[in-house]
């Protein structure tokens, strides 16, 4: 089973940007849909964005217009570019297949604060 390792999080001021990366332990070429999820303190894990193997994408309303999901099948890596970050974006971000599996990584912490 493919495992995922997320990176790229950090502390950023409101309005700032971050690019999250997710390295897979195996090929992602044959994974039809990949996704980013996030979990804020005290809240359930939620879907942020998803990308199909043909490049089509879908975003949660909360990040639509501010985020771009992409995948590089040759590098077995998934990305999430996040712009105009808001304090409400503070969460641990995870990547996984869609629908989600139990193969969660450790996530990467994104904190948006002045």
Phi, psi and omega in degrees: 000136181293135175252154184238142176232115183267151177204170174104355179287177179166189178263127182220149179282154175307137184092350181279183183228153173216152173239113179269145177236152179221111180265128179265149182281348180217189183292140177251001184302322184265011175269114189296311180231128173247156185210158169254140176233163175215155178223114177272158180305129177077005182238162177283155176294136183231153178283132181256312183200153178220152180222131179274163181297337179274002178096351179290147188229162176212143185230149170293148181303328184293338181240356183300133181088348180243349186229152177225123176261142178212162179222143175241097184296329180292328180261001181053045185226141176247145182232157170219111175270123182240124180241166179048049185295145181239158176306328179293347177279352179299123184181171168267128184256135182232153170245156181189174172289167170233126355301155184296151173245186178272002183275064179276141172274194181277346181079171176226131186279129172244123178237122180249110185201148176266000000 
